[in-house]
Amino acid sequence: MPIQPARLLTAAGDSTLAQSGAPIPLDRLVPPAPAGAPWEVEIGFGKGRYLFERCRAEPGRRFLGIEIAGQYLREWVRRSRKVGLKNFLVLHGDALALLATSLPTGFAEVVHIYFPDPWWKTRHKKRRLLDPETVDLVLRLLAPGGKLSFATDFLEYGEKVIKILSGVPGLQIRRIAEWPEGPRTHYEAKFVTEGRPIVRLEAWFAEGAGVGLHPLGERGVVAAVRYFGREEEEHDE
Ligand SMILES: C[S@@+](CC[C@H](N)C(=O)[O-])C[C@H]1O[C@@H](n2cnc3c(N)ncnc32)[C@H](O)[C@@H]1O
């Protein structure tokens, strides 16, 4: 029974988590070329300018994008398939739900979150990607030695995020005045042109800290949710 409306889109086609069964090894969705090609994740990629440029420039890395806005996402996938990109997996759905139910831990070399919606209203705060209640869902994506890369133009929210991250045991944080040369998200490019102040930071776990990956989970899976069907019922007897 489909309990997850989330869709998976790759160079090979579209499917839903429910259709795909579970668990699905990440290597099956995006074959690693070269072997062991690292993963990066971008959450809330919007029009996907940054994600597209990175995928195109670095075919030896794999990129997993999550976006809730279907129109942006469909346009991004159409364009990426048209130019023959192979190194992407895009998930259409709510990032917090996907992080909580469907994504593996410890597989991403970098997690990018740029200009996330700040959700000011008290009743909306639970939707924030980086909040005391949700920060672990994001950080657990990081592979050992991996880093979180974050930017926002909502300075107050940026300071709050720094405070939240400072409370995570073993996490190191570095503020960055300017990113090195390279692709920029749509919002970043716009705000830099306007001269708007931006809080940028990187965070990573000190050696030995962070979320460990079970050795058997080495290749990572998505949709690690089991649907209880006949087979499981038989095993329960
Ligand atoms: C302000 S835009 C920034 C887009 C892009 N990162 C940039 O810098 O140009 C925030 C994006 O996050 C997406 N978003 C917001 N909440 C989300 C969620 N829960 N799951 C996935 N995407 C989300 C929105 O649809 C939007 O595209």
The ligand as an SDF file (V2000), in Angstrom:
LIG
                    3D

 27 29  0  0  0  0  0  0  0  0999 V2000
   14.0750   30.2650   -0.4240 C   0  0  0  0  0  0  0  0  0  0  0  0
   14.1810   28.9220   -1.5180 S   0  0  0  0  0  0  0  0  0  0  0  0
   15.9280   28.7080   -1.7990 C   0  0  0  0  0  0  0  0  0  0  0  0
   16.2080   27.8830   -3.0340 C   0  0  0  0  0  0  0  0  0  0  0  0
   17.6990   27.5950   -3.3070 C   0  0  0  0  0  0  0  0  0  0  0  0
   18.2940   26.8340   -2.2160 N   0  0  0  0  0  0  0  0  0  0  0  0
   18.4870   28.8450   -3.5500 C   0  0  0  0  0  0  0  0  0  0  0  0
   19.3450   29.1790   -2.7060 O   0  0  0  0  0  0  0  0  0  0  0  0
   18.2770   29.4770   -4.5970 O   0  0  0  0  0  0  0  0  0  0  0  0
   13.7970   27.5660   -0.4360 C   0  0  0  0  0  0  0  0  0  0  0  0
   13.4970   26.2810   -1.1970 C   0  0  0  0  0  0  0  0  0  0  0  0
   13.3090   25.2230   -0.2670 O   0  0  0  0  0  0  0  0  0  0  0  0
   12.1810   24.4510   -0.6830 C   0  0  0  0  0  0  0  0  0  0  0  0
   11.6280   23.8360    0.5300 N   0  0  0  0  0  0  0  0  0  0  0  0
   11.0340   24.4560    1.5710 C   0  0  0  0  0  0  0  0  0  0  0  0
   10.6420   23.5600    2.5040 N   0  0  0  0  0  0  0  0  0  0  0  0
   11.0070   22.3400    2.0280 C   0  0  0  0  0  0  0  0  0  0  0  0
   10.8710   21.0170    2.5150 C   0  0  0  0  0  0  0  0  0  0  0  0
   10.2830   20.7690    3.6820 N   0  0  0  0  0  0  0  0  0  0  0  0
   11.3360   20.0050    1.7570 N   0  0  0  0  0  0  0  0  0  0  0  0
   11.9380   20.2280    0.5640 C   0  0  0  0  0  0  0  0  0  0  0  0
   12.1010   21.4650    0.0430 N   0  0  0  0  0  0  0  0  0  0  0  0
   11.6470   22.5030    0.7660 C   0  0  0  0  0  0  0  0  0  0  0  0
   11.2410   25.4590   -1.3280 C   0  0  0  0  0  0  0  0  0  0  0  0
   10.3180   24.8360   -2.1910 O   0  0  0  0  0  0  0  0  0  0  0  0
   12.2250   26.3640   -2.0450 C   0  0  0  0  0  0  0  0  0  0  0  0
   12.5080   25.8890   -3.3450 O   0  0  0  0  0  0  0  0  0  0  0  0
  1  2  1  0
  2  3  1  0
  2 10  1  0
  3  4  1  0
  4  5  1  0
  5  6  1  0
  5  7  1  0
  7  8  2  0
  7  9  1  0
 10 11  1  0
 11 12  1  0
 11 26  1  0
 12 13  1  0
 13 14  1  0
 13 24  1  0
 14 15  1  0
 14 23  1  0
 15 16  2  0
 16 17  1  0
 17 18  1  0
 17 23  2  0
 18 19  1  0
 18 20  2  0
 20 21  1  0
 21 22  2  0
 22 23  1  0
 24 25  1  0
 24 26  1  0
 26 27  1  0
M  CHG  2   2   1   9  -1
M  END
$$$$
